[in-house]
């Protein structure tokens, strides 16, 4: 382990968490020799208006099940406990206070989030506090002055909305861990309402 711990934050609705999320996190761990990835399910993003399909507690449980095999993964419910909306800079400030030592911090985001960063609240503070790990699919992200960033390719075809649609049509979706699929089935999640 390096002297300075490397910790990445990975926020999202994770509704549900799928293999695409895990693959991206794993690629970031290998590319940057991260010690830990903290998965942070958000209660409500200021940029998303629709409500998640599973409850906060259910999304949290699915995250715990999916990340259990990975020693570098941790799940934190900080944003689920605080009043909405959630802002990334506030969450990072919270974690900085509670992490041991002075780790090197990263934020794992997608290309679409990288493109919209100038609209984020207190982005200057966030850019000073951490480095960005940007995952590109078809589009390749380019560096931006004033932001420390690392670019990795992520082309997993998984889509949470497609998974929810398949579950609603009683089809067995791909890209879910067996434990998560069992949890969804046991709790009848994403089923169409009668």
HUZICOR-V150214 format. One record per residue. N is the residue number from 1. RES is the residue in one small letter. SS is DSSP state (~ for helix, > for strand, _ for the rest). D_LAST is the distance of its C-alpha to the last C-alpha in whole Angstrom. Layout:
# HUZICOR-V150214
N & RES & SS & D_LAST
N & RES & SS & D_LAST
This chain:
# HUZICOR-V150214
1 & x & _ & 53
2 & x & _ & 54
3 & x & _ & 56
4 & x & _ & 53
5 & x & _ & 50
6 & x & > & 47
7 & x & > & 44
8 & x & > & 41
9 & x & > & 38
10 & x & > & 35
11 & x & > & 32
12 & x & > & 29
13 & x & _ & 25
14 & x & _ & 25
15 & x & _ & 21
16 & x & _ & 21
17 & x & _ & 25
18 & x & _ & 26
19 & x & ~ & 30
20 & x & ~ & 30
21 & x & ~ & 31
22 & x & ~ & 33
23 & x & ~ & 35
24 & x & ~ & 36
25 & x & ~ & 37
26 & x & ~ & 39
27 & x & ~ & 41
28 & x & ~ & 42
29 & x & ~ & 43
30 & x & ~ & 45
31 & x & ~ & 46
32 & x & ~ & 47
33 & x & _ & 48
34 & x & _ & 45
35 & x & _ & 46
36 & x & > & 42
37 & x & > & 39
38 & x & > & 37
39 & x & > & 33
40 & x & > & 32
41 & x & > & 28
42 & x & _ & 28
43 & x & _ & 26
44 & x & _ & 26
45 & x & > & 28
46 & x & _ & 30
47 & x & _ & 30
48 & x & _ & 26
49 & x & _ & 24
50 & x & _ & 20
51 & x & _ & 19
52 & x & _ & 19
53 & x & _ & 15
54 & x & _ & 17
55 & x & _ & 19
56 & x & ~ & 22
57 & x & ~ & 23
58 & x & ~ & 21
59 & x & ~ & 22
60 & x & ~ & 26
61 & x & ~ & 25
62 & x & ~ & 24
63 & x & ~ & 27
64 & x & ~ & 30
65 & x & ~ & 29
66 & x & ~ & 29
67 & x & ~ & 32
68 & x & _ & 34
69 & x & _ & 36
70 & x & _ & 38
71 & x & _ & 41
72 & x & _ & 41
73 & x & > & 37
74 & x & > & 36
75 & x & > & 33
76 & x & > & 34
77 & x & _ & 31
78 & x & ~ & 34
79 & x & ~ & 32
80 & x & ~ & 29
81 & x & ~ & 31
82 & x & _ & 33
83 & x & _ & 31
84 & x & _ & 30
85 & x & _ & 31
86 & x & > & 32
87 & x & _ & 35
88 & x & ~ & 37
89 & x & ~ & 40
90 & x & ~ & 40
91 & x & ~ & 38
92 & x & ~ & 41
93 & x & ~ & 43
94 & x & ~ & 42
95 & x & ~ & 42
96 & x & ~ & 46
97 & x & ~ & 46
98 & x & ~ & 45
99 & x & _ & 46
100 & x & _ & 49
101 & x & _ & 52
102 & x & _ & 52
103 & x & _ & 49
104 & x & > & 49
105 & x & > & 46
106 & x & > & 43
107 & x & > & 40
108 & x & > & 38
109 & x & > & 36
110 & x & > & 35
111 & x & ~ & 37
112 & x & ~ & 35
113 & x & ~ & 36
114 & x & ~ & 39
115 & x & ~ & 40
116 & x & ~ & 38
117 & x & ~ & 40
118 & x & ~ & 43
119 & x & ~ & 40
120 & x & _ & 39
121 & x & _ & 40
122 & x & _ & 43
123 & x & ~ & 44
124 & x & ~ & 47
125 & x & ~ & 47
126 & x & ~ & 44
127 & x & ~ & 47
128 & x & ~ & 49
129 & x & ~ & 48
130 & x & _ & 46
131 & x & > & 46
132 & x & > & 43
133 & x & > & 42
134 & x & > & 41
135 & x & > & 38
136 & x & > & 39
137 & x & _ & 37
138 & x & _ & 38
139 & x & _ & 40
140 & x & _ & 43
141 & x & _ & 43
142 & x & _ & 47
143 & x & _ & 49
144 & x & _ & 49
145 & x & _ & 52
146 & x & _ & 51
147 & x & _ & 49
148 & x & _ & 49
149 & x & > & 47
150 & x & > & 46
151 & x & > & 44
152 & x & > & 43
153 & x & > & 41
154 & x & _ & 37
155 & x & _ & 36
156 & x & _ & 33
157 & x & _ & 30
158 & x & _ & 27
159 & x & _ & 25
160 & x & ~ & 22
161 & x & ~ & 20
162 & x & ~ & 20
163 & x & ~ & 19
164 & x & ~ & 16
165 & x & ~ & 15
166 & x & ~ & 17
167 & x & ~ & 14
168 & x & ~ & 11
169 & x & _ & 13
170 & x & _ & 13
171 & x & _ & 17
172 & x & _ & 20
173 & x & _ & 21
174 & x & _ & 25
175 & x & _ & 26
176 & x & _ & 25
177 & x & _ & 27
178 & x & ~ & 26
179 & x & ~ & 26
180 & x & ~ & 24
181 & x & ~ & 22
182 & x & ~ & 22
183 & x & ~ & 21
184 & x & ~ & 18
185 & x & ~ & 17
186 & x & ~ & 18
187 & x & _ & 16
188 & x & _ & 13
189 & x & _ & 13
190 & x & _ & 12
191 & x & _ & 9
192 & x & _ & 6
193 & x & _ & 4
194 & x & _ & 0
